[in-house]
Amino acid sequence: MTDAPLLIHKRPDVPAHAVVLDLEGPVVIAHLFHFQTALRGQSAKLIVLDLSKVPYMDSSGLGAILNGYVSCEKNGRRLVLCGVSERVHALLSLTKVDTILKIYPDAEAAMANQHSS
């Protein structure tokens, strides 16, 4: 499973204040630099990571998301997750990261909630 590539697509037709990155594949150490580069390249006020097609995440992937979250918070931006699978949610729950990161069922809910905040 970790041999599969990680594809990252920037979703079109998203409000100007936001960016939605659709991730497809495992978020693991082998894809760390690709993922970090994609994340760092975003300047929107709201970054939504759609993990609905992420079957697996290891600790380095989790660390990269947390680093992105901290960077966003320091710069007055937000990073949230959506579409988290049971397996990935178990990792977030086990590490208590689910108490830090906002998780939404889908990107539309994430953008609606953040826009009204």
KAGIMO-V378050 format. One record per run of one state. SS is the DSSP state (H for helix, E for strand, - for the rest). FROM is the first residue (numbers start at 1). LEN is the number of residues. Records with the same first field share a line. If there is no record, write none. Layout:
SS: FROM-LEN, FROM-LEN
This chain:
-: 1-6, 11-7, 25-2, 28-1, 41-5, 54-3, 58-1, 75-3, 83-3, 95-2, 100-3, 105-2, 116-2
E: 7-4, 18-7, 27-1, 46-8, 57-1, 78-5, 103-2
H: 29-12, 59-16, 86-9, 97-3, 107-9
